[in-house]
Amino acid sequence: MITEIKNDVIENKELVLFENNKIRRKKYKGEWYYSVVDIIEILTESSRPRKYWDDLKKKLETEEDFEVSEKIGRLKLIAKDGKMRITDCANRETIFRIIQSVPSPNAEPFKQWFARLAEERIQEVINPELAVERARQTYLKKGYPEEWVNARLKGIPARNELTDEWKNRGITEPKDFAILTNEISRGTFGITTKQHMEIKHLEKKQNLRDNMSPMELALMTLAEVTTTELHRTNDSQGMNALKIDAYDSGEVAKETRLNIEKRIGRKVVTSENALDFTNKREIENK
């Protein structure tokens, strides 16, 4: 179950999910390196996975003659506080070696999932549509209706293209991606991302887009596609110029939102989340 459902791999290539547990990763030397601490936490269910990993490293080096330092990459990953922090990471081969040294009932199902992950990635490189279809099936299993799933998946390529554009224009820090996204939200809905989450009664770790209505998702997609085109048309450089484009693109989507609200007689942004929307449609169809 791999998706930025994100924070999904389709939407966020540096996160994968194992039974709703996030595992951070980063491309290094041409291959994916995974956060060892994240995997240790899943395997051991320890409240102190860093301490467990520190002890395990010593054991591997002293008792099992395994040169951990040569196998581990010290890479910067996004921590829980949103900051980039140095983290021990390892490639697939080393992760399997580490798993063998962790006595855990979770080890076997994790190894099977990790092996499938490799095969899925190969197949998705050959045929990218497989990743989209897998995301579709995951959402459907969670109870989302086809209408909502279609709107959600249509927005993912637009978001990926926009974030790639930001990276090409020098945006690297997570906080800067959040600031630009916030400008799009302010322009489109007249509220910040935080206010949007508060309206929907979401907790900080919950995914706002997974709780938007199809209409909200469509407006965000419109704004993000427009933002990408404005960046290219204006050849915008620097945070200030990118922020202006983001807000202006939101204003374009805002005009559409206001026209919709005028015709349907109600606000597009409501406290309903995606599953509330599902239940409402089921009642209406009975």
C-alpha positions, -999 to +999 in steps of 0.1 A: +000+000+000+023+027-013+009+062-015+016+106-005-021+082+007-001+114+017+015+113+022+018+088-009+047+077-031+027+090-061+024+123-044+054+122-022+081+099-036+101+100-003+074+082+018+061+047+016+035+031+039+035-003+056+002-008+073-003+029+077+032+033+092+053+058+074+088+050+062+110+078+050+134+072+021+157+091-002+175+084-035+212+080-029+238+066-053+211+057-078+189+037-054+165+042-026+178+043+010+153+038+038+152+053+073+165+025+096+148+040+127+114+040+110+117+003+102+130-005+136+100+012+151+077-009+130+095-041+138+099-036+175+070-013+183+095+003+207+089+037+222+126+044+218+135+031+184+167+053+182+180+037+214+172+003+201+190+010+168+221+024+186+223-008+207+217-030+176+245-013+157+270-021+184+259-057+185+261-061+147+296-046+147+310-064+177+292-098+177+282-104+141+312-088+124+289-066+102+305-033+092+274-011+097+292+022+092+302+011+056+266+002+048+248+031+063+241+064+046+237+095+068+211+114+048+189+144+056+152+135+059+122+154+071+117+148+108+084+149+128+091+186+136+092+194+099+129+201+098+156+183+078+177+161+101+205+136+096+192+101+097+207+066+093+195+051+061+202+019+043+196+003+009+173-027+003+201-053+008+213-038+041+177-034+054+171-072+049+203-079+068+192-057+097+157-073+098+174-107+103+189-094+136+156-081+150+135-107+169+100-096+161+067-112+150+064-083+125+097-093+108+083-119+084+052-099+071+075-068+067+101-088+047+073-101+024+060-066+019+095-052+014+101-078-013+068-070-031+077-033-029+107-039-051+088-059-077+060-033-077+085-005-083+100-023-113+066-029-128+056+007-123+087+020-140+077-001-170+040+009-168+033+040-146-004+034-149+000+005-124+009+030-096-023+050-103-044+019-104-030+006-071-037+040-055-073+038-069-078+003-053-064+015-020-089+044-018-118+022-029-110-003-001-110+026+024-146+033+014-142+063-010-166+064-039-155+064-076-164+100-081-142+111-052-113+088-062-113+101-098-111+137-085-083+127-061-062+109-087-066+136-113-050+161-089-019+140-082-001+145-116-008+182-114+006+184-079+037+164-089+043+186-119+040+217-097+064+205-070+089+195-097+086+230-111+093+245-077+123+222-073+136+234-106+133+269-095+153+264-063+127+254-037+141+226-015+129+232+021+096+216+032+085+248+048+088+267+015+067+241-002+041+246+026+042+284+022+036+282-015+008+257-011-007+280+015-007+309-010-027+288-034-051+279-007-056+315+003-062+326-032-086+297-040-106+294-008-099+326+010-084+306+039-051+291+049-044+254+048-045+254+086-079+271+087-091+246+061-081+217+083-097+234+113-130+237+094-129+200+088-119+192+123-087+175+112-057+167+133-022+180+123-011+146+110-042+140+089-041+146+051-063+175+041-067+164+005-079+130+016-107+148+033-117+173+006-149+170-014-145+164-052-153+200-058-125+212-034-101+188-051-110+200-086-105+237-076-071+228-061-061+210-093-072+240-114-051+264-092-020+242-092-021+237-130-024+274-134+004+280-110+027+258-130+018+276-162+023+310-146+058+301-134+068+290-169+052+320-186+067+345-162+100+325-157+095+333-120+126+331-099+129+334-061+104+329-034+086+362-036+079+358-073+067+322-069+044+333-040+028+359-063+022+334-090+007+309-065-017+335-050-027+348-085-034+313-097-056+308-066-075+339-076-082+323-109-097+293-091-115+316-067-135+331-096-147+296-105-155+288-069-176+320-065-195+312-097-202+276-084-213+289-050-237+314-066-253+287-086-256+260-059-264+284-031-239+271-006-202+273+002-178+249-015-157+245+017-176+228+045-169+208+076-177+176+057-148+153+050-145+129+021-163+100+039-190+124+051-195+132+014-197+094+006-224+088+033-244+118+021-244+105-015-255+071-004-284+085+015-294+107-014-294+077-038-316+056-016 
